[in-house]
Amino acid sequence: MRNIPIPKNALLDHLIDHLNLKNNRALAQHLGVTQSALSKIRYGTNKPSADFILLIYDKTDLSIEEIRAKIAEQEKLNGSDA
């Protein structure tokens, strides 16, 4: 079995810690999304959509500003200017 390192993602890692969840699977269940959707965000295939941001806002006590700050933090880590 190969060990593939799981990339850090400021938003998803913060949500897992903030909600005291164990992993992406538990986060996906909490948010009501597929693990595949989270994986695409974690690996940078997709950026968090406006709908995903609103979902996080609805399912947690985080503000839109806090969520967007974590997304910006991740983009800065990735060297993206978007």
Phi, psi and omega in degrees: 000132180273142173262111178257122181295138178272122182293149176289144174219116187305315183290307184294319178296320178296317180298316180299315179293313184299321182268003182055047179260164186274322188196185179300324181298314179295323178294317178300316179296318180298319182276342181078035177237170179279155175297327179298319179298316178293320180299319180295325176288315182299317183272002175082009177292319178236149171267155177299126180280168176300320178297320179293319177299315179295324177298314178299316178302316181291325187264355180227179176261015179279145177277163177301320181298318178296318180296313180295326177296320178292323177295316179297322177300317179294318180297323178294318178297325181277353181077022181267139178263002185291000000 
